[in-house]
C-alpha cells in the first residue's frame, strides 16, 4: 500500500493561494476600484489604463510649476485635433488664472493634482482631505463645472488617498506610459519612449512645462496619428458603468 505524504507547509501555501483568489473575486464583484489582496491587506488601485476596442489614447498634462509652454501645447493640440486632460495643482490655478481660462475655453478637460503638490501617501487623512477638497474647490470656482478626476502628485497613493478622492466624487487616475519629460529628455527620446510603449487605452503622462515638451509632443502626435490613433480626454476614455479595475490597474468592462 502506498501513502501520499503532504507536508504541512505545502498545505498552508495551497490554503493561502485559495484565500487570495477568493478575496480577489470578492473585491472585483463588490468594488469599482480594485481591491487587491497583499499579505493580509487590501489595496485600492487607481486607473492606469482602460480596456478598449478603439484605437484611442488619453494625453494628460500635469501642471504645477511654470506656464510659459502651456499656450504652445494648447495650439499644438488644436492643430492635430487632439483632446487632452490637464491635471492642475491648486497654487498653479491661483498663480495663472489667465491660463486656466485658456485651457477651459479650448474645451480641454481639467482635473485636480492636489493643492500644494504634497506626497499624499505620507501625510495624515486630515491633510489628504484638505489637499483634495481645497484644490477641487479652487478649480471648480475657476472653470464653473464639476471636477471628477484626480491625479496624485508623484504618482504616490494609498487607500486613504483613493477613498477620499472617491468620497469627493473624483476618480483617481495614474498612467501606463510615462514620457519622462520631467527628466529633461530630448524631444526625440521622449517621443520614442511614448511611441514604443503606447497601446489602445493608454494614459500618457506629460508635464506642461518640461524642457522639450512642445517639440516632443509634436513628434508623438504626428506619429501616433499616422498609426491611426485618436486622442481623447481621460473622461471620454473611461468606462462609465459596470466596470472593475484589475490587479494591474486596467479598467475593464464587467
C-alpha positions in Angstrom: 0.0 0.0 0.0 1.3 3.5 -0.9 0.7 6.6 1.1 0.8 10.2 -0.1 2.5 12.5 2.3 1.7 16.1 2.1 3.9 18.4 4.2 2.2 21.0 6.4 3.9 24.0 4.8 2.6 22.8 1.4 -1.0 22.7 2.8 -0.5 26.2 4.2 0.7 27.5 0.8 -2.3 26.0 -1.0 -4.7 27.4 1.6 -3.2 30.9 1.3 -3.4 30.8 -2.5 -7.1 29.8 -2.4 -7.8 32.5 0.2 -6.2 35.2 -2.0 -8.2 34.0 -5.0 -11.4 34.3 -3.0 -10.5 37.8 -1.7 -9.7 39.0 -5.2 -13.0 37.6 -6.5 -15.0 39.4 -3.8 -13.1 42.6 -4.4 -13.8 42.6 -8.2 -17.5 41.9 -7.6 -18.1 44.4 -4.9 -16.0 47.4 -5.8 -15.4 49.6 -8.8 -11.9 50.4 -7.6 -9.5 47.4 -7.4 -9.2 45.7 -4.1 -6.0 43.7 -4.4 -5.0 41.4 -1.6 -1.4 41.8 -0.4 -0.4 39.6 2.5 -3.3 40.3 4.8 -4.3 43.8 3.5 -6.3 45.0 0.6 -5.1 47.9 -1.6 -7.2 50.2 -3.8 -5.7 51.0 -7.2 -6.2 54.0 -9.5 -6.9 53.7 -13.2 -3.6 53.1 -15.1 -5.2 52.4 -18.5 -8.5 51.3 -20.0 -9.6 48.2 -21.9 -11.0 49.3 -25.2 -11.5 48.0 -28.7 -11.0 51.5 -30.1 -7.6 52.9 -31.2 -7.8 55.6 -28.5 -5.3 57.0 -26.0 -5.5 59.8 -23.5 -2.9 62.6 -23.4 -2.5 64.1 -19.9 -0.5 67.1 -18.7 0.3 67.8 -15.0 0.8 71.5 -14.2 2.5 72.5 -11.0 5.4 74.9 -11.9 5.6 77.3 -14.7 3.2 78.0 -17.6 5.2 79.5 -20.4 4.8 76.5 -22.7 1.1 75.9 -22.0 -0.2 78.0 -24.8 2.0 76.3 -27.3 0.7 72.9 -26.1 -2.9 74.1 -26.5 -2.1 75.4 -30.0 -0.4 72.1 -31.0 -3.3 70.0 -29.6 -5.8 72.1 -31.7 -3.6 71.7 -34.8 -3.8 67.9 -34.5 -7.5 67.9 -33.4 -6.4 66.2 -30.2 -8.3 66.3 -26.9 -6.5 66.1 -23.6 -6.8 66.3 -19.9 -4.9 68.8 -17.7 -4.3 68.0 -14.0 -3.8 71.3 -12.1 -2.3 72.0 -8.7 -4.2 74.5 -6.6 -1.4 77.0 -6.3 -0.9 76.9 -10.1 -4.5 77.8 -10.6 -4.1 80.8 -8.3 -0.9 81.9 -10.0 -2.0 81.5 -13.6 -5.8 82.4 -13.8 -5.5 83.5 -17.4 -4.0 80.2 -18.4 -6.7 78.1 -16.8 -9.2 80.3 -18.6 -7.5 79.4 -21.9 -7.5 75.7 -21.1 -11.2 75.9 -20.3 -12.1 78.0 -23.4 -10.2 75.5 -25.5 -12.5 72.8 -24.3 -9.9 70.6 -22.6 -10.8 68.5 -19.5 -9.4 69.6 -16.2 -8.7 67.5 -13.1 -7.1 68.1 -9.7 -3.4 67.4 -9.0 -3.8 68.3 -5.3 -3.4 71.8 -3.7 0.3 72.0 -2.9 1.8 69.0 -4.7 2.4 67.2 -1.5 3.2 63.5 -1.3 -0.3 62.4 -0.1 0.8 58.9 0.7 2.9 60.3 3.6 0.5 62.7 5.2 -2.5 62.3 7.6 -6.0 61.6 6.5 -6.9 65.2 7.5 -4.2 66.6 5.3 -5.3 64.4 2.4 -8.9 65.7 2.6 -7.7 69.3 2.9 -5.5 68.9 -0.2 -8.2 67.3 -2.3 -11.1 69.5 -1.2 -9.2 72.8 -1.5 -7.9 72.1 -5.0 -11.2 70.8 -6.2 -13.0 73.9 -4.9 -10.4 76.2 -6.5 -10.6 74.6 -9.9 -14.4 74.4 -9.9 -14.7 78.0 -9.0 -12.4 78.9 -11.9 -14.0 76.7 -14.6 -17.5 76.7 -13.2 -18.1 73.0 -13.7 -17.5 69.8 -11.6 -14.0 68.3 -11.2 -14.3 64.5 -11.5 -10.7 63.4 -11.9 -7.7 63.4 -9.6 -4.1 62.5 -10.1 -1.8 62.1 -7.1 1.5 64.1 -7.1 4.5 61.9 -7.8 2.0 59.1 -8.6 2.1 58.4 -4.8 -1.2 57.0 -3.4 -2.6 54.7 -0.8 -6.1 53.5 0.2 -6.9 56.7 2.0 -6.0 58.9 -1.0 -8.1 56.9 -3.4 -11.0 56.6 -0.9 -11.1 60.3 0.0 -10.9 61.3 -3.7 -13.8 58.9 -4.4 -15.8 60.5 -1.5 -15.4 63.8 -3.2 -16.7 62.4 -6.5 -13.3 62.0 -8.2 -11.7 59.0 -9.9 -8.0 58.7 -9.3 -6.0 58.5 -12.5 -2.5 57.1 -12.9 -0.7 56.3 -16.2 0.8 53.4 -18.0 3.1 55.4 -20.4 5.5 57.9 -18.8 7.2 60.3 -21.2 9.8 61.1 -18.6 9.8 64.6 -20.0 10.5 65.9 -16.5 14.0 64.4 -16.7 14.9 66.8 -19.5 15.0 64.2 -22.2 15.4 65.4 -25.8 12.3 65.6 -27.9 13.2 62.5 -29.9 14.0 60.4 -26.8 10.8 61.5 -25.1 8.7 60.7 -28.2 10.3 57.3 -28.7 9.5 56.3 -25.1 5.9 57.1 -25.7 5.6 55.7 -29.2 7.2 52.4 -28.2 5.1 51.9 -25.1 1.6 53.1 -26.1 -1.3 50.8 -26.9 -5.1 51.3 -27.2 -6.4 52.5 -23.9 -3.1 54.0 -22.7 -3.0 57.1 -20.4 0.1 59.1 -21.3 1.9 61.3 -18.8 3.4 64.7 -19.8 4.1 67.9 -17.9 3.1 71.3 -19.2 6.5 72.9 -18.6 9.0 70.2 -19.4 12.1 71.4 -21.3 11.3 69.8 -24.7 7.6 69.1 -24.3 6.4 71.1 -27.3 8.8 69.5 -29.8 8.4 66.0 -28.3 4.6 66.3 -28.2 4.6 67.2 -31.9 6.5 64.0 -32.7 4.1 61.9 -30.6 1.0 63.5 -32.2 2.3 63.1 -35.7 3.5 59.5 -35.3 0.5 58.2 -33.4 -2.0 60.0 -35.7 -0.3 58.3 -38.7 -0.7 55.0 -36.9 -4.4 55.6 -36.6 -4.7 56.7 -33.0 -7.3 59.1 -31.8 -6.6 61.4 -28.9 -9.4 61.7 -26.3 -9.8 63.1 -22.8 -9.4 60.7 -19.8 -13.1 61.2 -19.1 -14.1 60.0 -22.6 -11.7 57.1 -22.4 -13.0 55.8 -19.1 -15.7 53.1 -18.9 -18.6 54.8 -17.1 -20.7 52.0 -15.7 -20.4 48.3 -14.8 -16.6 48.2 -14.6 -13.9 46.9 -12.4 -10.2 47.6 -12.1 -7.9 44.6 -12.3 -4.8 43.9 -10.3 -2.7 45.8 -12.8 -4.8 48.9 -12.7 -6.6 48.3 -16.0 -10.2 49.4 -16.0 -12.3 46.7 -17.6 -15.9 46.2 -18.5 -17.7 43.6 -16.3 
